[in-house]
Amino acid sequence: MTAEGKKIGVVLAGCGYLDGAEIQEATLTLLALDRLGVEVIAMAPNKEQAHVVDHQKAEPVENSSRNVFDESARITRGNLKELGSVSADELDALILPGGFGAAKNLSDFAFNGTDMSVDENLEKLIRDMRAAEKPMGFICIAPAIAAKVLSDVAPQLTIGNDPDTAAALKSMGAEHRDCPVDEIVVDERLKVVSTPAYMLGPSIAPVAKGIDKLVAKVISYL
């Protein structure tokens, strides 16, 4: 399967699963897209992270700050655009890898639960993609963002099988489907695809299978 000439937006949330984008999920997404011959337009918001986490101790670092855009550029080797500078008209599809950054920097789901808000530029991009009936993929915890932004159309989504998170998505208007790590949930009506990735893990190989399937399905709509 190839989709040469198609432009796929990938939104990142920093660099590191506890306070930014999950690096393996982001890399696997970029790899799968590159193998299909598409043009990736990577994006990230230009703002400070919610906080910085020591990834060995899994604890916040006091008096430390990092910029989401600068950190995301580490993953894309500097090839990155500011979220808000790319419109839905410029994209054929959109994919959001996970990591706590999706719930801390792209939204505040990690702090406010179902009362969450979503980065205004990201919310507009997702809404505009939906209005244009363009496909989207949401990985790991990123389906929480889809549940919030697309609540009026009740998307079918998965975050795996965590009952509390699944209940949160349902309360925001989504229809949650349990799903193993190496599979996907597809909302054919909305062209929305999701996979649990490191919401389940436990390692990169099964996570890769799910992400490969998600990317292939998203691209199949083009």
C-alpha positions as CSV (number, residue, x, y, z in Angstrom):
1,M,0.0,0.0,0.0
2,T,1.4,3.4,-0.9
3,A,-0.1,6.9,-0.8
4,E,2.6,9.0,-2.4
5,G,1.9,12.7,-2.5
6,K,-0.6,12.6,0.4
7,K,0.1,14.8,3.4
8,I,-0.4,13.4,6.9
9,G,-0.3,15.6,9.9
10,V,1.3,14.2,13.1
11,V,0.8,16.2,16.3
12,L,3.4,15.8,19.0
13,A,3.3,16.8,22.7
14,G,7.0,17.0,23.7
15,C,9.6,14.3,24.2
16,G,9.1,11.6,26.9
17,Y,6.1,9.5,27.9
18,L,5.7,11.0,31.3
19,D,5.6,14.6,30.3
20,G,5.5,14.7,26.5
21,A,5.0,12.5,23.5
22,E,5.6,8.7,23.9
23,I,8.8,8.5,21.9
24,Q,8.4,5.0,20.7
25,E,4.8,5.6,19.6
26,A,5.8,8.7,17.8
27,T,8.7,7.0,16.1
28,L,6.6,4.0,15.1
29,T,4.0,6.3,13.6
30,L,6.6,8.2,11.6
31,L,8.2,5.0,10.4
32,A,4.9,3.5,9.3
33,L,4.0,6.6,7.4
34,D,7.4,6.9,5.8
35,R,7.2,3.3,4.6
36,L,3.9,4.1,2.8
37,G,5.6,7.0,1.0
38,V,3.5,9.9,2.4
39,E,4.7,13.3,3.3
40,V,4.6,13.9,7.0
41,I,3.8,17.3,8.4
42,A,4.8,17.2,12.1
43,M,3.4,19.8,14.4
44,A,3.6,20.8,18.1
45,P,2.4,23.7,20.2
46,N,4.9,26.4,21.0
47,K,4.4,26.6,24.7
48,E,5.9,25.5,28.0
49,Q,5.2,21.9,29.2
50,A,2.8,21.4,32.1
51,H,5.9,20.2,34.0
52,V,9.1,18.2,33.6
53,V,9.3,14.7,34.9
54,D,12.5,12.8,35.7
55,H,12.0,9.6,33.7
56,Q,14.2,7.4,36.0
57,K,12.5,8.5,39.2
58,A,9.1,9.1,37.6
59,E,8.8,12.3,39.7
60,P,8.4,15.9,38.7
61,V,11.5,18.0,38.6
62,E,11.3,21.2,40.7
63,N,12.2,24.5,39.2
64,S,12.5,23.1,35.7
65,S,10.7,23.9,32.4
66,R,10.9,22.8,28.8
67,N,9.2,24.0,25.7
68,V,6.8,21.5,24.0
69,F,7.9,22.6,20.5
70,D,11.6,22.4,21.2
71,E,11.2,19.0,22.8
72,S,9.1,17.7,19.9
73,A,11.7,18.8,17.4
74,R,14.1,16.2,19.0
75,I,11.9,13.5,17.6
76,T,11.5,14.9,14.1
77,R,15.1,15.9,13.7
78,G,14.0,19.6,13.6
79,N,11.4,19.1,10.9
80,L,8.5,20.6,12.7
81,K,5.8,23.3,12.3
82,E,3.9,25.2,15.0
83,L,0.5,23.8,15.7
84,G,-1.9,26.5,14.4
85,S,0.2,27.2,11.3
86,V,-1.2,24.3,9.4
87,S,-4.8,24.1,8.3
88,A,-7.0,21.1,7.6
89,D,-7.0,22.2,4.0
90,E,-3.3,21.3,3.8
91,L,-3.7,17.8,5.2
92,D,-5.2,14.6,3.9
93,A,-5.2,12.9,7.3
94,L,-4.2,13.5,11.0
95,I,-2.6,11.2,13.6
96,L,-2.0,11.9,17.3
97,P,0.5,9.6,19.1
98,G,0.1,9.3,22.8
99,G,2.2,9.8,25.9
100,F,1.1,11.8,29.0
101,G,1.9,15.0,27.0
102,A,-1.3,14.4,25.1
103,A,-3.1,14.6,28.5
104,K,-0.9,17.4,29.9
105,N,0.2,19.6,27.0
106,L,-2.3,19.1,24.2
107,S,-5.0,19.0,26.8
108,D,-5.4,19.0,30.6
109,F,-7.1,15.6,30.8
110,A,-4.5,14.4,33.3
111,F,-5.3,17.2,35.7
112,N,-9.0,17.9,35.1
113,G,-10.5,14.6,33.8
114,T,-13.7,15.0,32.0
115,D,-13.8,18.7,32.7
116,M,-10.7,18.9,30.4
117,S,-10.0,21.5,27.8
118,V,-8.0,21.0,24.6
119,D,-5.4,23.2,23.1
120,E,-7.4,25.6,21.0
121,N,-5.4,25.2,17.8
122,L,-5.6,21.4,18.1
123,E,-9.3,21.5,18.8
124,K,-9.9,23.7,15.7
125,L,-7.7,21.4,13.5
126,I,-9.6,18.3,14.6
127,R,-13.0,19.9,14.1
128,D,-12.0,21.1,10.7
129,M,-10.7,17.7,9.7
130,R,-14.0,16.2,10.8
131,A,-16.0,18.8,8.9
132,A,-14.0,17.9,5.8
133,E,-14.6,14.2,6.5
134,K,-10.9,13.5,6.5
135,P,-9.5,10.4,8.4
136,M,-7.9,10.7,11.8
137,G,-6.0,8.3,14.1
138,F,-5.6,8.5,17.9
139,I,-3.1,6.5,19.8
140,C,-2.7,5.5,23.5
141,I,-4.4,8.2,25.6
142,A,-5.0,10.6,22.7
143,P,-8.5,9.2,22.1
144,A,-9.5,11.2,25.2
145,I,-8.9,14.3,23.1
146,A,-11.1,12.8,20.3
147,A,-13.8,12.0,22.8
148,K,-13.9,15.6,24.0
149,V,-13.6,17.4,20.7
150,L,-15.9,15.1,18.8
151,S,-18.4,14.5,21.6
152,D,-21.3,15.8,19.4
153,V,-20.8,12.9,17.0
154,A,-20.2,10.2,19.5
155,P,-17.0,8.6,18.1
156,Q,-16.2,4.9,18.7
157,L,-12.8,4.8,20.4
158,T,-10.5,2.6,22.5
159,I,-7.9,3.2,25.1
160,G,-7.5,-0.5,25.7
161,N,-9.5,-1.9,28.7
162,D,-8.8,0.4,31.7
163,P,-12.3,0.8,33.2
164,D,-11.8,4.3,34.7
165,T,-10.4,5.8,31.6
166,A,-13.0,4.1,29.4
167,A,-15.8,5.5,31.7
168,A,-14.3,9.0,31.3
169,L,-14.5,8.7,27.5
170,K,-18.0,7.5,27.7
171,S,-19.0,10.4,30.0
172,M,-17.7,12.8,27.4
173,G,-19.9,11.3,24.7
174,A,-17.7,8.6,23.1
175,E,-18.5,4.9,22.6
176,H,-15.7,2.9,24.1
177,R,-14.6,-0.5,22.8
178,D,-12.2,-2.7,24.6
179,C,-9.2,-3.6,22.4
180,P,-6.0,-5.6,22.7
181,V,-2.7,-3.8,22.2
182,D,-2.0,-5.1,18.7
183,E,-5.5,-4.3,17.3
184,I,-7.5,-1.2,16.3
185,V,-11.0,0.1,16.7
186,V,-12.4,1.7,13.6
187,D,-15.3,4.1,13.4
188,E,-16.1,3.7,9.8
189,R,-18.8,6.5,9.9
190,L,-16.3,9.1,11.1
191,K,-13.1,7.6,9.6
192,V,-11.6,7.6,13.1
193,V,-9.1,4.9,14.1
194,S,-7.6,4.2,17.5
195,T,-5.3,1.8,19.2
196,P,-4.2,1.3,22.8
197,A,-0.4,1.2,22.4
198,Y,1.3,1.8,25.7
199,M,-2.1,2.1,27.5
200,L,-1.5,-1.6,27.5
201,G,2.0,-2.3,26.3
202,P,3.9,-4.2,27.5
203,S,6.7,-3.8,25.0
204,I,7.5,-2.1,21.6
205,A,6.7,-5.1,19.4
206,P,3.0,-5.5,20.1
207,V,2.6,-1.7,20.3
208,A,4.2,-1.5,16.8
209,K,1.6,-4.0,15.4
210,G,-1.3,-1.9,16.6
211,I,0.3,1.4,15.3
212,D,1.1,-0.2,11.9
213,K,-2.6,-1.3,11.6
214,L,-3.8,2.2,12.6
215,V,-1.6,3.9,10.1
216,A,-2.6,1.5,7.3
217,K,-6.3,1.9,8.0
218,V,-6.0,5.7,8.1
219,I,-4.2,5.7,4.8
220,S,-6.7,3.3,3.3
221,Y,-9.3,6.1,3.3
222,L,-7.2,8.3,1.0
